[in-house]
Amino acid sequence: MRYVSTRGVGAPQRFADIVLEGLAPDGGLYVPESTPRADLAAWRRLGYPELAYEVLKLFADDVADLKNIVERTYTREIFGSDEITPLKTLEPGLHLLGLSNGPTLAFKDLALQLLGNLFEVVLEQRGERLNILGATSGDTGSAAEHAMRGKQNLRVFMLSPRGRMSPFQAAQMYSLQDENIHNLALEGVFDDCQDIVKAVAADAEFKRRHRIGTVNSINWARVAAQVVYYFKGYFAATASDAEQVSFAVPSGNFGNIYAGHVARSMGLPIRRLILASNENDVLDEFFRSGRYRPRKAKEVKATSSPSMDISKASNFERYVYDLVGGDGARVRELWRRLGAEGAFDLSHSAYYRNLSETGFVSGRSVHADRLATIRSLWQRYGAMVDPHTADGIKVGLEQREAGVPLVCLETALPAKFAETIREAIGQEPARPTGYEGIERLPQRFEALPADAQAVKRYIAKHAA
């Protein structure tokens, strides 16, 4: 498998190269040159590690020892059960797919545990070092740091918006004392952090000199790893490969639901991909109107589902590339317009009319909706969900179709958002063993302005 940029410049690359690179040199995102096909009949009865290997070998066919990497990633010891992503049936046709049983209690662990092991193997084989630069709105940072901590040849520089995460999320990151972990708390919002990651990656000389890589979902390896659990959820919710299923997905940066789009493109019978936005509803606006208009930093609202407080969805560019038929020149023009005008509008184009063929529908959930959904699920099913998952379930139920099973993706455990859970049901969420009092641990981070040059100076001083 070879990979090309969404903006159409440069020669195709192999997986082992792009896994270390992140962004393409032209500023685009890497995507496969072609979409592989799924073998549903052969995959249905596989356990999670075996299924992950079958999916990932289609995308990473040049990685030596991939099977061993996958097998030591997806274990009971790391994810709490042999199922890895257990399916809970709330009622016939309504399911909750548990993606949050890894070390940091969020779905990001499923991809980042794999990515950490991939980095380690590829760097060792090449005798190289890598400085990871990432941005987080809450969960990516802790998942990446827990996957990379203590690993040889790796240093992590994670940008986070100071004061914009839950206390639990911040403590998961800032309490780490490993020498190869650097937390940079920026005075700004997540979009500022993400813009700086892209600005640093766009400085080819700096990136080359300091061997900069990324763990954000702009890294294709994360998308590929997330494709796996769509197949797992489908097999768990159906009895035959003739059935269709819809997935409800809370979305901020578009990586999680884009993996579902890839699975659908591979032949998984997905009826609908139901995208749930919170008050920062840029993506919902696009799917309803055809207009993509990221908000300015001052317009990004701080909400009770903070991991979705994002207005510039990085992986959206990959979807637009598919929507325009893989036309890199067209993507370049749309992103040029986005930079110049702050928006682009596809509502009157054939591309927007093609939206229905990709299966996407969307909706919006606000704080009152989250509270009502958390309360309803607790009262009706005895199921406690976090605010982001509640956003997904609320919109999923609105878009649910009779006779089509609905699988809602659980993206984090309630323990990470205790304040909202208490407000909804007047009860403290249970904490897994080892997380008691995490907010009281000593914290280590560097406060910086939201300035790319300040971040570059810090990296240059502390890089491997």
N, C-alpha and C positions, 0 to 999 in steps of 0.2 A: 504494500500500500504506500502510495506517495501522497504528499500534501501540497496544496497550493494556497496562495493568499486570497482572501475575499476581495482584494483590490487589484488582483490580476497581474502583479509585477513580480518578476523573479522566477527562477527555475524551481521545479517541484523538489520537495525534500522528503527524507525518510523520517519515520516516527522518532527514532532515537535522537535525531537532530532537533526536531521541533519540541520534544519534551523538555529540552534544556533552554529553549529560546523564548517561548511565550509568544509575544507579538512578532509578526513578520517584519522584515526591514522596511516595507512600504507603509507600515502602520496598520495593516490589515490583520485579520485573524486567520490562522491556518484551518483549513477544512480538507477532508479527504477528496482526492481526485475523482473518486467514484464511490457510490454507496454499496456496501456489501449486502448480501441477502441473508436473512435468518433461516435457520432450519428448525422450525417450530416442533415438528414431530420428534426430531432427535434430541432437542433441548428440554422438552417438557418435564422429564423425570429426573433431571440432573440436580444435584445439590448445588448450593450457592457457589462454592469455589470452582466446581466443574463448569457451571454455567458461565461464570465470570471468565474463565479461561477461554471457552469457546467463543464468546463475544469479543474479548480483548485481542485474541490472536488474529482476528480479522483486521484490526486497526494497528497492531504493533507486531507485525510479522518479522521484524528485524531485531527484536529484543531477545538476546540469549537468556535462557533460563527463565522465561516468562512464566512457565507453569509453576516453578518453585516460588517465584515472587508472589504469584496470586495465592498459592496455598498457604504461605506464611502470613499473608495479609488477612484473609477472611477466615478467622478461627473463633471458636467458642470463647477462648480466653480474652480476645480483644472485643468481641461483639456480643458476648453474653449468652449465645445459644448457637446451635448448629444451623438454625434457619437463617441467621444473620439479619434478615429483614422479615420478621414474622407478620402474618396477616391476621388481623382481628375482625371478625364479622360482627357488626353492630346490629344488623337485621338483614334478612335475605336481600341480597342485591346492594347492600351498603357496607363497605369495608374500609378499614384503616390500615395502611401499610406502614409498619414500624421501621423507620429509617434512623432512629436516634439512640441506638444502643451501644455506640462506640465510646471511646475514652472521653469525649467532650460533650456527649449527650445531644449531638446534632447530626443531621444527614451529611454534613460536609466530611465527616470521618470516613464515610464509605469510599470517597474518592481520594482523600488526602493521605490516608494510611497507605494506599497503594502508591500514590505519587512519591511519598517519602522513600519507599523501598525501591521504586524505579530509579529515582535520583541516585540513591546510594550505589546501586549496581552499575548504572551507566557511567557514573563518575569514576568509580573504582576501575572499571574496564579501560577507561580512557586516560587514567592518571591525571584527572582534572579536579578543580575546585569550582564551587558555584556559590554566588551570593544571591539569595532569594529575596526579591522585593515584592511585597504584597500589600493589598488594601483590604480592610474588613469593616463591615457594618455591624459585626457582632460575633458570628460563628466561624467564618473562614479563618480568622486569625488564630483562635485557640486550636482549631482542628489542625491547621498547618504546623503550628508550633509544637503541639504534642506529637505530631508525626515526625518532625524533623529534629527534635531536641536530642542533643548528644550525638548526632550522626557525624561521622567523619566527613571532611571535605565540604561541609555545608554551613553557611551562616544565614540567618533569617532576619530580615529587616521588615517589620510589619507596621504599616501605617493605620491608625485608627482615629476616628473623630472623638476628641476628648469630651467626656460627659454625655455622649450620645448612645452608649450601650447600657444594658442593665448592669447593676452591680455584680451579679454573678458572672456575666460574660466578661466584664473587665477584669475581675479577679482571676478567671481562668487563664488569662494572658499575662497580666502584670505580675502575678505571683510566681511565675517561672523564674528560676535563678540560673538557668543554664547559660554558660558563657557564649554559646553560639546563637542565642536568642536576643534580639534587640527590638523592644517595643517603642515605637515613636508615636506619641499622642499629639495629634495636630489640632490646632485651633480652627475648626471648620466642620464640614459635614462629610459624609462618605464620598460624595462625588468629587470633592476636593482631593481626597486621598487617591481615588481612582485616577483622576486627571494627572496627578503627579507621577503615579506608576507609569502611565502611558508616556508622559513627557520624558521621563528618564529612559524608558525603552526606546524612544525615538531618537535619542542622542547616541548614534551608532558608535562613536569613539569611546564615550564613557561606558557604554554597555559592554563593548569589547574589552576595554582595559580592566574593568572590574568584574567581568564574567557575571552579568546580571541575568537571572532567570526569574520566573514567576510561578506562583501557586494559585493565583486567581483563576476563575473559570474561563479566562481567555486562553488558558493552557488546555489544549485539546485532550490531553490525558484525563483531565477531570471530567470532561463531557463523556468520553468513552466509558469511564468507570461508572458513571451514573446511568448510562443506557442499560446496564445489567439489571438493575432492580425494577425497571419497567417490565422486562420479560418475566422476572421472578414474580412480581405482583400479578401479572396477567395469568400465569400458570396456576397460581394459588387461588385465584378468584373464578376460574373457569374449569369446565370438565372436558372441553374439546377445543381444537384449534379453529373451529368454525364460528365461535362466538366472538362478539365485539364487546369491548369494555371502554368506559370513559375514565379518565384520570383528572382529579382536581388537584391543582398545584398552586400554593402561594408563591408569588414571584416578585422579585425585586430586580435582580441582575440578569434574569432570563436564562441562566445556565441550567437550572433544574428542569424546567419545562422544555427547554431546547433539547435536552437529552431524550425526552419523550418524543419530540418531533423526529429525531434521528431514528429511534426505535420504530416509529410508525413508517418512516421511509424505508426501513429494512424489511418491512412486511408484517410487523406486529399489528394485529387487527384492533387498532384504537379508533373508536368512533369519534370521540371528542377529547381534545386537550383543553381543559377548563382552567383558564388563567385567572387567578385572584390577585387584585391589587389592594393595597390599603389606601389611606388618604393621599398618598403620593401615586396618583393614578395615571401616570404617563402611558403605560402599556395598555391599560384598559381603554384609554382615549384612542390609541391607535387602532385597536381591533374593532372599536365601535365606529370610528370616523375615517380611518385611513391617514390621519395626520399624526406625525411623530414630532413631539415638541418637548424636549427635556427642559426641566425647570432650572432657573438660576439657584445658586446655593441658598440664598436668603428665602427662596420659596419652598425649599424642602422642609416638610413638616416633621417634627419629632413626635413619634406615635408610640403606642403600646405594643406594636409589632416592629421593633426597631431594625431588625435585620432586613426589612423591606423598605427602609427609608432611603430610597435610591431614585434618582430621576434619569440617570444615564445608564441604560442597561447594556453592558458591554457585549453580551452574546447576541443581542438583537441584530447586530451586523451580520452574523452568520445566517440568521433566518432571512434577512432581506436578500442576502446573496442567493439563497435558494429561491426566494420569491421572484427574483428577476432573472431566473434561469441560468445562474452561474456567470453572469456578465460582470466581470470585475470593473470594467470601465464605467458601467452604470452605477455600481456601488461607490466608486471614487467620486462620481459627480454628485450623488446624493449626500455623501459625507462632506464634500466641499460646500454644498448648499447648507448643510446643517451647521458648519462652522461659520459661514457668512451670514446666514439668516436666522439661525437658531431653531430651524424646523424644516421638515419637508413633508409634502402632501402627496399621497398616492391615490387619493379617493376617486380621481377621475381617470385613472390608468387601468390598463388590463391587469396589471399586477395586483391591484386591490380586488378586482373581480376574481382573481385566483385564490384569494384568502380562504374561501369556503372549502377548497380542495385540500387544504392543509389541516383541517379539522379543528382550528382554534376558535374558541369562544371565550368571552371574558366577563368579568364583573368586579364590583368594588365592595369592600367591607371596611367599616369605620369602627371606632372604639366601642360604641354601644352595641354594634353587631357582634364584635368579638366577645363581649361580656355575655350577651344573650346566648351565643352559640356554646360557649364554655359551660354556662349554667344548664342549658338544655341537654347537652350530651351527658353531663354528670347526673342529672335527674333521671333521664330516660334509660341510659345504658350503663351508668356507673363508670364511664370513661372520662378521664381527665386529660385535656389537651392544652397545648400552649397557645398563645395568641396568634402566631403565624398559621399554625395548623387550623385554628378556628376560622381564620380568614378563608382558607382554602375550602373548608367544609361548608361555610355559609354560601359561598358563590357556587360551589359544586352542587348543593341541593337546589339552588335556583335554576341551574342549567341541566339538572338531571332529567333523563328521558325514560319513560316507562319501558320496562323490559331490558334495559341496558345496565349491567352492573356498574356501579360507581366505586372507584378506588380512590380514596383521599390519602394523600401523602402526608405522613406525620414528619415534620421537619425539625422538631426539637422537643425535648422533654419539658414538662411544666415547671420543674424545679428551677429552670433558668430564668423564670419570669414570675416569681412568687407574688410580687405586688399585684399584678393583674389577676392572678388566680384568686388571691384573697378578696379582691374587689368583686369578683364574679360569684364566688360560692362561699366566701367567708371561711375558707379552710386553707391551711398551709399545705403546699404540695410536698410529697415525700421526696427526700433526697437520697440518691444512691450512696452506698457506703464509700467513705473517703472524701465526700464533698461537704461534710458538716463544717461550718465555720470558715469556708474558703474566703469569704470577704474580709476576714480578720487577719489573713496572712500578710506578711510584709510584701509590698509591691515595688516593682522596679520598672521604671519607664522614663523616657526622655521627652519632655514637652518641647515641641517645635512649632513655629508658624507654618501655615499651609503654603509653603514656598518650595518649589522644586530645587532651587539652588541650595537651600538650607539642608534639604534631605540628601542631596548629592555630597555636600561637604561631610555630613555625618557618615555616609557610606564609605567615602574615600578614606576616612580616618579609621574605620573599624572593619573594613572588608577583609575577607580571608586572603 
